[in-house]
Every structure is written in structure tokens, then in C-alpha cells.
Amino acid sequence: MKIVAICGTGIGSSGILRVNAERVLRKLRIDAVVVAADVASIAEAAADAQVILTSPEFVDVIGRTSAEIIVIQNYFDTAELTDKLEAALG
Amino acid sequence: MTLPPLPESAIMIGADAPDWRGAVKLAAEALAASGAATPAYAREMVRMIEEHGPYVVIAPGLALAHARPGPEVLSDGIAVVTLREPVRFGHPHNDPVRVVLGLASAPETHLGAVAALANVFNDSTAIDDLAAATTPAEVQAIMGAV
């Protein structure tokens, strides 16, 4: 399974999301690859992804995708990430 | 997974900013003061937010200002700016911002830096603690920097 974390640059905030998502997935014993990408390369990055993690600003920009879009409010709140990833993948 | 250096020169406590641009510029000034970035990094960090919106406000009260690694980044570094009066970035959930982090990092060291930041801020009290800090040493202790 592939999960893409999206932000403006593909570093910084999406890197934080990636690191925390990896930690949560390990705890949930879900086998997935998490990559960080910038919003400009979303079509390519998300083509084979099941889930897109991002902030509210990018939902409209992402466009058509078969991936499930999960909006994260607090990037450091692993409880929020756990709940939303479990709901999407569980 | 170590945090980039956080010298005293990269810390501003109780700063005044008129708006989010001013707050981001302070973070850039702090990065420049510590030698991690050139003053032009301010423009790059502001431009990212103008282009993409306030997505850098990644937790309640906390903004992570950063831009792509470019010629403006001189070395890995972070800056911590706490604001006397919080400012609004226009984020739907996480406004107003009391603490602005500035991040400068090269692509190859970037994941280590963000993993270290995650370690600090997975503790949900870290933002409140930073906002309440009154000395650079307190800020360094919260950030786990020496």
C-alpha cells in the first residue's frame, strides 16, 4: 500500500506528516510505504496511492483521484492520525 | 535523527509582528542571524504561503515556516520565534499562531530534522511551553537542543 503526504514544497510539513504516519502505521501493524510530495507533482505521486494525507488548503487543488483524501489538522497529534488512518484503512 | 543547531542567535522571545508576513520574516531573520540562511530566505518562505495558503500552520498555535532548499540555505538550522501577540495566518483550525519555527535544511538531511521535530512536538505540551518560555535556555531545553 502507498500513502502520499502532500504539501507545498514536498519537504517540511509533508515530511512531518510522513514521519508521524510511519510511526502510526507501525503501531497499527499496517504495511505501507509513505512518501512526501509537493502539490505540483500530485498526479504522478498519487497515481498508485491508496491514501493522500494533507492539510485543508490542498484538498481543492488535488483534483480527481481514486485515492482517499485524509485532511489532517494537527500534524503532531498521532491520535488524530491513528483515528483517521484506521477509519480509512481498517 | 538530530535537530539542527539552535544557537541563542536563532531564538526570539516575545517578539512583535504585525501580521503573518512579519512573523515569518522574523523567523527568517533569526535563521540569518545564526548563519543558516541568507536574508533572501524570508522572501522564499513568504512566497510559499502566498502561493499555497497557510498550510505551514501545522498544529494549533504553531507555524513551520520553510522553503525549498536553494541558494538561500547556507547550512541546516532551525529558528524559534515566540510572539507577544498571536497572529492569524488564515488557517481554518490552527490559528492564531504563537510560535513560529523557521527551518532551513538540505534535502539529504531534511528527514532527520523533521523526525527530530516530530519527537519534540508529539509532546502536546511543547507549544504551550515554548510560548511561555522567557529565556533562550528554556527554549533550547524544550527543543532538546544544547
gemmi code that builds the backbone of each chain (N, CA, C; Angstrom):
import gemmi

chains = {
    "A": [
        ("MET", (0.826, -1.190, 0.000), (0.000, 0.000, 0.000), (0.872, 1.256, 0.000)),
        ("LYS", (0.406, 2.255, -0.703), (1.173, 3.503, -0.775), (0.342, 4.675, -0.253)),
        ("ILE", (0.987, 5.495, 0.557), (0.358, 6.686, 1.115), (1.229, 7.887, 0.739)),
        ("VAL", (0.591, 8.953, 0.276), (1.341, 10.144, -0.120), (0.973, 11.300, 0.804)),
        ("ALA", (1.987, 11.947, 1.358), (1.778, 13.156, 2.157), (2.103, 14.360, 1.284)),
        ("ILE", (1.159, 15.289, 1.202), (1.288, 16.411, 0.268), (1.444, 17.732, 1.011)),
        ("CYS", (2.388, 18.566, 0.564), (2.400, 19.964, 0.998), (2.911, 20.821, -0.144)),
        ("GLY", (3.198, 22.080, 0.115), (3.579, 22.993, -0.951), (4.921, 22.675, -1.569)),
        ("THR", (5.865, 22.232, -0.735), (7.228, 22.015, -1.216), (7.611, 20.552, -1.320)),
        ("GLY", (6.863, 19.664, -0.677), (7.289, 18.272, -0.606), (8.332, 18.033, 0.476)),
        ("ILE", (8.682, 19.105, 1.208), (9.542, 18.942, 2.386), (8.890, 19.700, 3.539)),
        ("GLY", (9.488, 19.660, 4.696), (8.926, 20.424, 5.818), (7.647, 19.789, 6.329)),
        ("SER", (6.508, 20.414, 6.038), (5.266, 19.901, 6.626), (4.933, 18.493, 6.149)),
        ("SER", (5.107, 18.219, 4.854), (4.784, 16.863, 4.401), (5.792, 15.855, 4.967)),
        ("GLY", (6.999, 16.313, 5.245), (7.979, 15.433, 5.882), (7.541, 15.050, 7.283)),
        ("ILE", (6.991, 16.029, 8.012), (6.467, 15.759, 9.361), (5.324, 14.748, 9.283)),
        ("LEU", (4.414, 14.988, 8.326), (3.285, 14.056, 8.160), (3.798, 12.654, 7.856)),
        ("ARG", (4.793, 12.573, 6.997), (5.330, 11.267, 6.614), (5.905, 10.535, 7.831)),
        ("VAL", (6.722, 11.244, 8.593), (7.364, 10.628, 9.752), (6.313, 10.142, 10.754)),
        ("ASN", (5.325, 10.990, 11.032), (4.311, 10.605, 12.015), (3.386, 9.514, 11.486)),
        ("ALA", (3.069, 9.544, 10.199), (2.236, 8.484, 9.626), (2.967, 7.144, 9.695)),
        ("GLU", (4.267, 7.159, 9.429), (5.042, 5.909, 9.510), (5.005, 5.342, 10.930)),
        ("ARG", (5.110, 6.242, 11.904), (5.081, 5.776, 13.301), (3.725, 5.148, 13.638)),
        ("VAL", (2.652, 5.815, 13.193), (1.309, 5.319, 13.491), (1.057, 3.983, 12.788)),
        ("LEU", (1.483, 3.881, 11.529), (1.255, 2.645, 10.771), (2.001, 1.472, 11.389)),
        ("ARG", (3.214, 1.745, 11.898), (3.960, 0.682, 12.573), (3.184, 0.165, 13.772)),
        ("LYS", (2.622, 1.105, 14.549), (1.853, 0.715, 15.734), (0.607, -0.059, 15.352)),
        ("LEU", (-0.012, 0.342, 14.241), (-1.233, -0.326, 13.785), (-0.921, -1.632, 13.047)),
        ("ARG", (0.363, -1.907, 12.871), (0.818, -3.073, 12.110), (0.228, -3.094, 10.707)),
        ("ILE", (0.206, -1.905, 10.087), (-0.226, -1.803, 8.690), (1.022, -1.597, 7.839)),
        ("ASP", (1.143, -2.431, 6.823), (2.322, -2.382, 5.974), (2.068, -1.387, 4.842)),
        ("ALA", (2.765, -0.269, 4.872), (2.550, 0.743, 3.837), (3.817, 1.555, 3.626)),
        ("VAL", (3.945, 2.046, 2.413), (5.049, 2.957, 2.094), (4.484, 4.375, 2.121)),
        ("VAL", (5.161, 5.263, 2.841), (4.705, 6.650, 2.890), (5.738, 7.521, 2.194)),
        ("VAL", (5.294, 8.312, 1.244), (6.208, 9.238, 0.578), (5.673, 10.662, 0.740)),
        ("ALA", (6.581, 11.627, 0.691), (6.199, 13.028, 0.735), (6.362, 13.622, -0.655)),
        ("ALA", (5.424, 14.453, -1.054), (5.498, 15.060, -2.384), (4.961, 16.474, -2.328)),
        ("ASP", (5.340, 17.287, -3.311), (4.761, 18.620, -3.379), (3.497, 18.576, -4.229)),
        ("VAL", (2.682, 19.588, -4.056), (1.350, 19.555, -4.661), (1.440, 19.582, -6.189)),
        ("ALA", (2.539, 20.138, -6.713), (2.675, 20.211, -8.169), (2.845, 18.833, -8.798)),
        ("SER", (3.372, 17.880, -8.029), (3.605, 16.555, -8.599), (2.586, 15.530, -8.111)),
        ("ILE", (1.435, 16.036, -7.657), (0.439, 15.158, -7.046), (-0.060, 14.077, -8.016)),
        ("ALA", (-0.273, 14.434, -9.272), (-0.845, 13.463, -10.209), (0.047, 12.238, -10.315)),
        ("GLU", (1.345, 12.495, -10.446), (2.307, 11.401, -10.565), (2.458, 10.650, -9.238)),
        ("ALA", (2.599, 11.423, -8.153), (2.875, 10.814, -6.850), (1.699, 9.974, -6.352)),
        ("ALA", (0.489, 10.397, -6.683), (-0.686, 9.731, -6.119), (-1.320, 8.718, -7.065)),
        ("ALA", (-0.726, 8.539, -8.247), (-1.341, 7.666, -9.247), (-1.590, 6.259, -8.699)),
        ("ASP", (-0.636, 5.736, -7.920), (-0.790, 4.382, -7.398), (-0.938, 4.383, -5.871)),
        ("ALA", (-1.419, 5.513, -5.334), (-1.563, 5.609, -3.882), (-3.005, 5.327, -3.459)),
        ("GLN", (-3.144, 4.736, -2.268), (-4.480, 4.487, -1.725), (-4.981, 5.664, -0.893)),
        ("VAL", (-4.035, 6.378, -0.294), (-4.413, 7.450, 0.627), (-3.530, 8.672, 0.380)),
        ("ILE", (-4.154, 9.837, 0.431), (-3.408, 11.099, 0.400), (-3.626, 11.799, 1.731)),
        ("LEU", (-2.539, 12.136, 2.400), (-2.608, 12.897, 3.649), (-2.250, 14.341, 3.342)),
        ("THR", (-3.054, 15.280, 3.811), (-2.728, 16.664, 3.514), (-3.440, 17.615, 4.465)),
        ("SER", (-3.219, 18.918, 4.252), (-3.877, 19.929, 5.068), (-5.057, 20.501, 4.276)),
        ("PRO", (-5.964, 21.236, 4.923), (-7.194, 21.672, 4.256), (-6.946, 22.467, 2.973)),
        ("GLU", (-5.827, 23.215, 2.919), (-5.573, 24.108, 1.783), (-5.477, 23.364, 0.455)),
        ("PHE", (-5.060, 22.104, 0.502), (-4.720, 21.424, -0.742), (-5.831, 20.529, -1.288)),
        ("VAL", (-6.932, 20.409, -0.540), (-7.977, 19.476, -0.966), (-8.514, 19.846, -2.349)),
        ("ASP", (-8.793, 21.127, -2.554), (-9.351, 21.544, -3.843), (-8.334, 21.472, -4.977)),
        ("VAL", (-7.060, 21.579, -4.621), (-6.013, 21.611, -5.643), (-5.691, 20.203, -6.145)),
        ("ILE", (-5.961, 19.206, -5.312), (-5.544, 17.839, -5.644), (-6.264, 17.320, -6.888)),
        ("GLY", (-7.518, 17.703, -7.059), (-8.227, 17.307, -8.271), (-8.706, 15.869, -8.224)),
        ("ARG", (-8.954, 15.307, -9.393), (-9.509, 13.959, -9.464), (-8.479, 12.930, -9.028)),
        ("THR", (-8.914, 12.052, -8.146), (-8.015, 10.987, -7.714), (-8.850, 9.830, -7.196)),
        ("SER", (-8.312, 8.635, -7.346), (-9.020, 7.484, -6.794), (-8.581, 7.244, -5.351)),
        ("ALA", (-7.552, 7.974, -4.919), (-7.078, 7.814, -3.543), (-8.038, 8.493, -2.569)),
        ("GLU", (-8.090, 7.951, -1.362), (-8.888, 8.597, -0.324), (-8.096, 9.763, 0.262)),
        ("ILE", (-8.733, 10.934, 0.328), (-8.038, 12.111, 0.853), (-8.351, 12.272, 2.340)),
        ("ILE", (-7.313, 12.289, 3.142), (-7.483, 12.489, 4.583), (-6.887, 13.847, 4.950)),
        ("VAL", (-7.718, 14.707, 5.542), (-7.254, 16.030, 5.956), (-6.816, 15.968, 7.412)),
        ("ILE", (-5.579, 16.388, 7.644), (-5.039, 16.375, 8.999), (-4.970, 17.807, 9.520)),
        ("GLN", (-5.507, 18.014, 10.714), (-5.489, 19.355, 11.308), (-4.215, 19.588, 12.103)),
        ("ASN", (-3.890, 18.652, 12.986), (-2.702, 18.797, 13.826), (-1.687, 17.725, 13.425)),
        ("TYR", (-0.632, 18.150, 12.759), (0.338, 17.209, 12.192), (1.086, 16.417, 13.261)),
        ("PHE", (1.079, 16.931, 14.476), (1.832, 16.257, 15.534), (0.954, 15.372, 16.409)),
        ("ASP", (-0.339, 15.388, 16.149), (-1.267, 14.641, 17.001), (-1.409, 13.225, 16.457)),
        ("THR", (-0.652, 12.302, 17.032), (-0.680, 10.943, 16.490), (-2.019, 10.261, 16.759)),
        ("ALA", (-2.788, 10.754, 17.747), (-4.130, 10.182, 17.982), (-5.047, 10.510, 16.802)),
        ("GLU", (-4.962, 11.756, 16.312), (-5.773, 12.136, 15.146), (-5.371, 11.306, 13.922)),
        ("LEU", (-4.063, 11.166, 13.713), (-3.584, 10.373, 12.580), (-4.029, 8.917, 12.704)),
        ("THR", (-3.943, 8.387, 13.917), (-4.336, 6.991, 14.137), (-5.814, 6.795, 13.811)),
        ("ASP", (-6.669, 7.676, 14.346), (-8.118, 7.550, 14.109), (-8.435, 7.612, 12.622)),
        ("LYS", (-7.848, 8.593, 11.940), (-8.209, 8.814, 10.534), (-7.626, 7.736, 9.629)),
        ("LEU", (-6.414, 7.262, 9.943), (-5.839, 6.189, 9.128), (-6.575, 4.874, 9.370)),
        ("GLU", (-6.946, 4.630, 10.621), (-7.699, 3.404, 10.933), (-9.048, 3.402, 10.219)),
        ("ALA", (-9.712, 4.560, 10.225), (-11.024, 4.655, 9.565), (-10.893, 4.409, 8.066)),
        ("ALA", (-9.807, 4.897, 7.478), (-9.629, 4.771, 6.035), (-9.150, 3.380, 5.632)),
        ("LEU", (-8.327, 2.775, 6.474), (-7.662, 1.530, 6.082), (-8.193, 0.308, 6.820)),
        ("GLY", (-8.845, 0.528, 7.955), (-9.240, -0.585, 8.805), (-10.429, -1.361, 8.271)),
    ],
    "B": [
        ("MET", (18.673, 11.123, 13.719), (17.522, 11.985, 13.947), (17.862, 13.063, 14.966)),
        ("THR", (18.734, 13.963, 14.570), (19.078, 15.044, 15.481), (18.549, 16.358, 14.933)),
        ("LEU", (18.248, 17.229, 15.850), (17.756, 18.546, 15.492), (18.934, 19.373, 14.959)),
        ("PRO", (18.686, 20.204, 13.937), (19.752, 21.126, 13.519), (20.121, 22.032, 14.692)),
        ("PRO", (21.284, 22.688, 14.625), (21.704, 23.556, 15.729), (20.667, 24.639, 16.032)),
        ("LEU", (20.510, 24.942, 17.322), (19.608, 26.020, 17.741), (20.375, 26.942, 18.692)),
        ("PRO", (21.264, 27.782, 18.122), (22.011, 28.713, 18.976), (21.095, 29.834, 19.469)),
        ("GLU", (21.578, 30.537, 20.479), (20.789, 31.648, 21.023), (20.410, 32.671, 19.961)),
        ("SER", (21.308, 32.861, 18.978), (21.033, 33.856, 17.928), (19.816, 33.485, 17.082)),
        ("ALA", (19.399, 32.220, 17.123), (18.250, 31.773, 16.329), (16.962, 31.753, 17.156)),
        ("ILE", (17.002, 32.371, 18.335), (15.821, 32.365, 19.213), (15.363, 33.801, 19.469)),
        ("MET", (14.088, 34.074, 19.245), (13.492, 35.367, 19.607), (12.310, 35.093, 20.523)),
        ("ILE", (12.293, 35.763, 21.650), (11.239, 35.513, 22.632), (10.363, 36.761, 22.787)),
        ("GLY", (9.052, 36.554, 22.725), (8.126, 37.667, 22.920), (8.246, 38.742, 21.865)),
        ("ALA", (8.463, 38.317, 20.616), (8.644, 39.284, 19.531), (7.301, 39.882, 19.112)),
        ("ASP", (7.396, 41.027, 18.444), (6.197, 41.694, 17.930), (6.160, 41.583, 16.414)),
        ("ALA", (5.046, 41.087, 15.887), (4.870, 41.016, 14.439), (3.483, 41.563, 14.116)),
        ("PRO", (3.381, 42.414, 13.082), (2.089, 42.999, 12.747), (1.135, 41.993, 12.099)),
        ("ASP", (1.679, 41.012, 11.424), (0.844, 40.048, 10.692), (1.686, 38.805, 10.398)),
        ("TRP", (1.122, 37.858, 9.638), (1.847, 36.602, 9.417), (3.137, 36.817, 8.626)),
        ("ARG", (3.095, 37.762, 7.679), (4.320, 38.030, 6.919), (5.440, 38.497, 7.843)),
        ("GLY", (5.061, 39.402, 8.754), (6.037, 39.901, 9.705), (6.590, 38.779, 10.572)),
        ("ALA", (5.714, 37.868, 10.977), (6.145, 36.757, 11.832), (7.111, 35.831, 11.084)),
        ("VAL", (6.796, 35.549, 9.822), (7.676, 34.688, 9.017), (9.010, 35.375, 8.789)),
        ("LYS", (8.973, 36.692, 8.568), (10.223, 37.425, 8.348), (11.109, 37.390, 9.599)),
        ("LEU", (10.490, 37.434, 10.766), (11.284, 37.322, 11.996), (11.986, 35.965, 12.064)),
        ("ALA", (11.266, 34.919, 11.686), (11.881, 33.579, 11.688), (13.056, 33.541, 10.714)),
        ("ALA", (12.887, 34.213, 9.569), (13.978, 34.264, 8.587), (15.152, 35.067, 9.136)),
        ("GLU", (14.850, 36.178, 9.823), (15.923, 36.986, 10.423), (16.714, 36.156, 11.427)),
        ("ALA", (15.999, 35.355, 12.209), (16.671, 34.521, 13.206), (17.543, 33.461, 12.531)),
        ("LEU", (17.053, 32.888, 11.435), (17.875, 31.919, 10.692), (19.107, 32.603, 10.103)),
        ("ALA", (18.917, 33.829, 9.612), (20.044, 34.560, 9.033), (21.053, 34.933, 10.129)),
        ("ALA", (20.530, 35.317, 11.300), (21.423, 35.703, 12.400), (22.302, 34.537, 12.834)),
        ("SER", (21.772, 33.326, 12.726), (22.553, 32.159, 13.152), (23.428, 31.626, 12.023)),
        ("GLY", (23.322, 32.221, 10.843), (24.170, 31.817, 9.727), (23.617, 30.675, 8.895)),
        ("ALA", (22.365, 30.255, 9.162), (21.824, 29.108, 8.437), (21.256, 29.491, 7.070)),
        ("ALA", (20.886, 30.762, 6.897), (20.272, 31.181, 5.634), (20.661, 32.616, 5.328)),
        ("THR", (20.513, 33.006, 4.079), (20.721, 34.404, 3.718), (19.411, 35.157, 3.979)),
        ("PRO", (19.490, 36.488, 4.081), (18.254, 37.250, 4.312), (17.191, 37.008, 3.240)),
        ("ALA", (17.605, 36.619, 2.040), (16.639, 36.395, 0.954), (15.730, 35.201, 1.231)),
        ("TYR", (16.083, 34.370, 2.201), (15.234, 33.210, 2.539), (13.856, 33.669, 3.014)),
        ("ALA", (13.792, 34.870, 3.591), (12.499, 35.404, 4.040), (11.502, 35.459, 2.892)),
        ("ARG", (11.968, 35.983, 1.764), (11.084, 36.132, 0.609), (10.580, 34.766, 0.141)),
        ("GLU", (11.470, 33.781, 0.141), (11.082, 32.437, -0.308), (10.024, 31.836, 0.620)),
        ("MET", (10.215, 32.019, 1.927), (9.257, 31.435, 2.880), (7.898, 32.123, 2.751)),
        ("VAL", (7.895, 33.437, 2.575), (6.628, 34.157, 2.420), (5.938, 33.736, 1.118)),
        ("ARG", (6.742, 33.579, 0.071), (6.179, 33.229, -1.235), (5.464, 31.870, -1.198)),
        ("MET", (6.018, 30.915, -0.443), (5.373, 29.597, -0.350), (3.958, 29.713, 0.206)),
        ("ILE", (3.790, 30.608, 1.182), (2.478, 30.753, 1.825), (1.533, 31.550, 0.923)),
        ("GLU", (2.090, 32.559, 0.239), (1.245, 33.308, -0.705), (0.728, 32.387, -1.797)),
        ("GLU", (1.584, 31.477, -2.216), (1.235, 30.589, -3.316), (0.261, 29.493, -2.884)),
        ("HIS", (0.467, 28.930, -1.708), (-0.263, 27.718, -1.336), (-1.186, 27.871, -0.140)),
        ("GLY", (-1.199, 29.042, 0.480), (-2.056, 29.215, 1.642), (-1.332, 28.859, 2.935)),
        ("PRO", (-2.072, 28.939, 4.041), (-1.439, 28.824, 5.363), (-1.188, 27.386, 5.813)),
        ("TYR", (-0.811, 26.516, 4.876), (-0.612, 25.099, 5.219), (0.546, 24.884, 6.193)),
        ("VAL", (1.412, 25.927, 6.356), (2.541, 25.778, 7.273), (2.109, 25.817, 8.740)),
        ("VAL", (0.836, 26.174, 8.976), (0.333, 26.181, 10.356), (-0.112, 24.753, 10.666)),
        ("ILE", (0.843, 23.955, 11.135), (0.634, 22.503, 11.147), (0.086, 21.978, 12.464)),
        ("ALA", (-0.051, 22.834, 13.454), (-0.647, 22.429, 14.730), (-1.222, 23.692, 15.365)),
        ("PRO", (-2.153, 23.542, 16.307), (-2.741, 24.734, 16.923), (-1.661, 25.645, 17.514)),
        ("GLY", (-1.593, 26.873, 16.988), (-0.657, 27.854, 17.527), (0.751, 27.772, 16.980)),
        ("LEU", (1.020, 26.840, 16.069), (2.395, 26.618, 15.598), (2.495, 26.676, 14.070)),
        ("ALA", (3.416, 27.512, 13.590), (3.714, 27.536, 12.152), (5.133, 27.028, 11.922)),
        ("LEU", (5.289, 26.235, 10.882), (6.614, 25.757, 10.476), (6.950, 26.423, 9.147)),
        ("ALA", (7.635, 27.571, 9.232), (7.982, 28.303, 8.010), (9.204, 27.656, 7.373)),
        ("HIS", (9.119, 27.444, 6.083), (10.242, 26.849, 5.382), (10.059, 27.065, 3.892)),
        ("ALA", (11.114, 26.859, 3.135), (11.024, 26.935, 1.687), (11.884, 25.826, 1.108)),
        ("ARG", (11.855, 25.722, -0.198), (12.682, 24.698, -0.840), (14.156, 24.972, -0.570)),
        ("PRO", (14.941, 23.903, -0.450), (16.382, 24.123, -0.313), (16.892, 24.795, -1.583)),
        ("GLY", (17.502, 25.942, -1.448), (18.024, 26.661, -2.602), (19.284, 27.380, -2.172)),
        ("PRO", (19.744, 28.313, -2.987), (20.980, 29.038, -2.651), (20.857, 29.864, -1.378)),
        ("GLU", (19.594, 30.109, -0.931), (19.402, 30.901, 0.295), (19.748, 30.099, 1.548)),
        ("VAL", (19.771, 28.775, 1.431), (20.094, 27.938, 2.590), (21.608, 27.729, 2.650)),
        ("LEU", (22.215, 28.166, 3.747), (23.669, 28.072, 3.888), (24.073, 26.837, 4.683)),
        ("SER", (23.255, 26.459, 5.658), (23.528, 25.249, 6.434), (22.224, 24.840, 7.118)),
        ("ASP", (22.195, 23.630, 7.668), (20.988, 23.203, 8.377), (20.797, 24.059, 9.619)),
        ("GLY", (19.569, 24.468, 9.846), (19.323, 25.248, 11.053), (17.843, 25.382, 11.337)),
        ("ILE", (17.516, 25.628, 12.578), (16.147, 25.987, 12.924), (16.178, 27.296, 13.701)),
        ("ALA", (15.029, 27.955, 13.698), (14.857, 29.167, 14.482), (13.536, 29.057, 15.222)),
        ("VAL", (13.486, 29.648, 16.404), (12.244, 29.648, 17.185), (11.898, 31.096, 17.524)),
        ("VAL", (10.710, 31.525, 17.086), (10.222, 32.867, 17.398), (8.921, 32.723, 18.170)),
        ("THR", (8.868, 33.293, 19.369), (7.593, 33.319, 20.083), (7.047, 34.740, 20.016)),
        ("LEU", (5.743, 34.844, 19.850), (5.110, 36.145, 19.604), (4.400, 36.646, 20.863)),
        ("ARG", (4.597, 37.932, 21.134), (3.920, 38.532, 22.281), (2.409, 38.526, 22.044)),
        ("GLU", (2.020, 38.949, 20.847), (0.617, 38.880, 20.447), (0.498, 37.868, 19.302)),
        ("PRO", (-0.355, 36.866, 19.454), (-0.511, 35.878, 18.378), (-0.986, 36.539, 17.072)),
        ("VAL", (-0.618, 35.969, 15.943), (-1.095, 36.489, 14.650), (-1.869, 35.393, 13.910)),
        ("ARG", (-2.766, 35.834, 13.052), (-3.572, 34.904, 12.260), (-2.930, 34.689, 10.897)),
        ("PHE", (-2.856, 33.431, 10.499), (-2.355, 33.085, 9.165), (-3.515, 32.818, 8.197)),
        ("GLY", (-4.741, 32.719, 8.734), (-5.869, 32.369, 7.891), (-6.116, 30.875, 7.829)),
        ("HIS", (-5.575, 30.138, 8.804), (-5.775, 28.691, 8.822), (-7.128, 28.356, 9.460)),
        ("PRO", (-7.873, 27.419, 8.877), (-9.221, 27.130, 9.390), (-9.259, 26.529, 10.793)),
        ("HIS", (-8.204, 25.880, 11.230), (-8.263, 25.193, 12.529), (-7.226, 25.675, 13.533)),
        ("ASN", (-6.066, 26.075, 13.048), (-4.921, 26.188, 13.950), (-4.524, 27.621, 14.326)),
        ("ASP", (-5.250, 28.610, 13.807), (-4.987, 29.994, 14.204), (-5.421, 30.229, 15.639)),
        ("PRO", (-4.934, 31.265, 16.330), (-3.819, 32.113, 15.916), (-2.485, 31.468, 16.283)),
        ("VAL", (-1.430, 31.961, 15.658), (-0.101, 31.372, 15.832), (0.678, 32.123, 16.901)),
        ("ARG", (1.210, 31.364, 17.835), (2.013, 31.964, 18.916), (3.485, 31.671, 18.770)),
        ("VAL", (3.785, 30.556, 18.075), (5.174, 30.123, 17.919), (5.448, 29.863, 16.437)),
        ("VAL", (6.489, 30.493, 15.913), (6.890, 30.262, 14.525), (8.258, 29.594, 14.523)),
        ("LEU", (8.323, 28.428, 13.890), (9.607, 27.771, 13.679), (10.077, 28.109, 12.277)),
        ("GLY", (11.338, 28.409, 12.131), (11.925, 28.534, 10.805), (12.804, 27.327, 10.574)),
        ("LEU", (12.718, 26.747, 9.397), (13.524, 25.559, 9.105), (14.314, 25.774, 7.819)),
        ("ALA", (15.602, 25.592, 7.922), (16.451, 25.582, 6.731), (17.159, 24.245, 6.719)),
        ("SER", (17.026, 23.508, 5.632), (17.752, 22.241, 5.605), (17.999, 21.786, 4.187)),
        ("ALA", (19.082, 21.083, 4.031), (19.416, 20.486, 2.739), (18.551, 19.246, 2.543)),
        ("PRO", (18.276, 18.870, 1.292), (17.382, 17.728, 1.046), (17.841, 16.449, 1.746)),
        ("GLU", (19.152, 16.230, 1.788), (19.641, 14.938, 2.300), (19.531, 14.838, 3.822)),
        ("THR", (19.452, 15.969, 4.517), (19.370, 15.912, 5.979), (17.964, 16.230, 6.480)),
        ("HIS", (17.082, 16.501, 5.528), (15.779, 17.031, 5.884), (14.931, 16.073, 6.716)),
        ("LEU", (14.932, 14.790, 6.326), (14.059, 13.852, 7.047), (14.503, 13.667, 8.493)),
        ("GLY", (15.809, 13.705, 8.718), (16.300, 13.626, 10.091), (15.818, 14.804, 10.910)),
        ("ALA", (15.840, 15.995, 10.293), (15.402, 17.196, 11.002), (13.912, 17.139, 11.333)),
        ("VAL", (13.085, 16.710, 10.379), (11.652, 16.693, 10.675), (11.301, 15.572, 11.651)),
        ("ALA", (12.043, 14.473, 11.596), (11.787, 13.407, 12.581), (12.107, 13.907, 13.985)),
        ("ALA", (13.190, 14.687, 14.095), (13.547, 15.247, 15.399), (12.490, 16.251, 15.862)),
        ("LEU", (11.982, 17.053, 14.938), (10.902, 17.989, 15.292), (9.664, 17.225, 15.744)),
        ("ALA", (9.356, 16.133, 15.054), (8.203, 15.324, 15.454), (8.388, 14.813, 16.876)),
        ("ASN", (9.604, 14.408, 17.213), (9.862, 13.926, 18.580), (9.546, 15.010, 19.609)),
        ("VAL", (9.918, 16.256, 19.288), (9.676, 17.353, 20.234), (8.183, 17.630, 20.368)),
        ("PHE", (7.486, 17.714, 19.220), (6.111, 18.224, 19.248), (5.057, 17.124, 19.354)),
        ("ASN", (5.445, 15.861, 19.322), (4.476, 14.817, 19.655), (4.063, 14.953, 21.117)),
        ("ASP", (4.897, 15.641, 21.884), (4.513, 16.016, 23.249), (3.595, 17.233, 23.130)),
        ("SER", (2.326, 17.047, 23.465), (1.342, 18.081, 23.182), (1.525, 19.335, 24.029)),
        ("THR", (2.394, 19.291, 25.035), (2.606, 20.492, 25.842), (3.709, 21.383, 25.278)),
        ("ALA", (4.415, 20.912, 24.252), (5.613, 21.629, 23.789), (5.289, 23.037, 23.287)),
        ("ILE", (4.158, 23.194, 22.578), (3.835, 24.516, 22.021), (3.519, 25.504, 23.145)),
        ("ASP", (2.702, 25.072, 24.099), (2.412, 25.933, 25.253), (3.688, 26.283, 26.004)),
        ("ASP", (4.537, 25.289, 26.191), (5.782, 25.518, 26.924), (6.670, 26.530, 26.206)),
        ("LEU", (6.752, 26.403, 24.875), (7.572, 27.357, 24.111), (6.986, 28.761, 24.211)),
        ("ALA", (5.653, 28.855, 24.065), (5.011, 30.173, 24.108), (5.251, 30.841, 25.460)),
        ("ALA", (5.397, 30.032, 26.509), (5.557, 30.581, 27.860), (7.021, 30.780, 28.248)),
        ("ALA", (7.941, 30.298, 27.425), (9.368, 30.368, 27.786), (9.823, 31.828, 27.858)),
        ("THR", (10.701, 32.125, 28.813), (11.167, 33.504, 28.968), (12.663, 33.655, 28.712)),
        ("THR", (13.377, 32.541, 28.541), (14.816, 32.637, 28.249), (15.183, 31.679, 27.110)),
        ("PRO", (16.244, 32.023, 26.352), (16.700, 31.113, 25.295), (17.035, 29.721, 25.831)),
        ("ALA", (17.562, 29.651, 27.045), (17.921, 28.346, 27.600), (16.676, 27.468, 27.775)),
        ("GLU", (15.572, 28.097, 28.180), (14.317, 27.336, 28.308), (13.880, 26.790, 26.956)),
        ("VAL", (13.971, 27.655, 25.936), (13.579, 27.228, 24.591), (14.461, 26.070, 24.132)),
        ("GLN", (15.765, 26.198, 24.364), (16.681, 25.127, 23.957), (16.370, 23.823, 24.692)),
        ("ALA", (15.997, 23.944, 25.956), (15.685, 22.737, 26.737), (14.429, 22.056, 26.198)),
        ("ILE", (13.409, 22.857, 25.862), (12.167, 22.284, 25.333), (12.427, 21.615, 23.987)),
        ("MET", (13.258, 22.259, 23.183), (13.541, 21.723, 21.851), (14.538, 20.561, 21.907)),
        ("GLY", (15.103, 20.333, 23.072), (16.069, 19.244, 23.186), (17.409, 19.585, 22.580)),
        ("ALA", (17.651, 20.894, 22.405), (18.920, 21.332, 21.816), (19.893, 21.716, 22.919)),
        ("VAL", (21.165, 21.603, 22.618), (22.173, 22.035, 23.609), (23.138, 23.020, 22.984)),
    ],
}
model = gemmi.Model(1)
for chain_id, residues in chains.items():
    chain = gemmi.Chain(chain_id)
    for i, (resn, *xyz) in enumerate(residues, 1):
        res = gemmi.Residue()
        res.name, res.seqid = resn, gemmi.SeqId(i, " ")
        for name, pos in zip(("N", "CA", "C"), xyz):
            atom = gemmi.Atom()
            atom.name, atom.element = name, gemmi.Element(name[0])
            atom.pos, atom.b_iso = gemmi.Position(*pos), 0.0
            res.add_atom(atom)
        chain.add_residue(res)
    model.add_chain(chain)
structure = gemmi.Structure()
structure.add_model(model)
structure.setup_entities()
